[in-house]
């Protein structure tokens, strides 16, 4: 965004996360697009966010907010809001003379980890002047980063598992096609059509029909 908080560009993942297309975000003032939820009127999340961005403009240094609740409009229910907790990092974009010409905001949705993060923050705030307070601060920051990363890893793992399942299903379907081609002396296309008909007629998933055909083909012949 520019120094007046007009959005210059948007990461596609963020646009998808908030349910607003990049085309509808670029060129608009950030605090107009993401107006405060009435339920947060006492917390003033926009003011807190603006103060962080102002620090970046004033100092030319990155500012980490760690944990910030900022509810967003629910695209499915006009006028309603979705509760969201973020871990924002605001950074300056400098020109050749070191002047801040734009602001880069990186945000991670940490809503599912909010209770753990709140406990860590409360622990830190309980005695901020205690010895090794700086270590406590670093511990809290690292914990937040770990929670964010764990969410990314979990999403990646789910995608890998889904891909692996799809690959296994495809391998099973190809093997079942081979069985049908041998049994009925048909082409691969005809074998696949047979699989589809069996799946439709029995209301059983294609990969399960394929598994049943493979199992039957591998079963030892009856003694009868």
Buried (B, 14 or more C-beta within 10 A) or exposed (E): BEBEBBBEEBEEEBBEBBEBEBEEBBEBEBBEBBEBBEEBEEBEBBEBBBEBBEBBBEEEEEBBBBBBBBBBBBEEEEEEBBBBBBBBBBBBBEEEEEEBEBBBBBBBBBBEBBEBBEEBBEEBEEEEEEEEEEEBEEBBBEBBBEBBEEBEEEEEEEEEEEEEEEEEBEEBBEBBBBBBBEEEEBEEEBBBEBBEEBBEEEEBEBBEBBBBBBEEBEEEEEEE
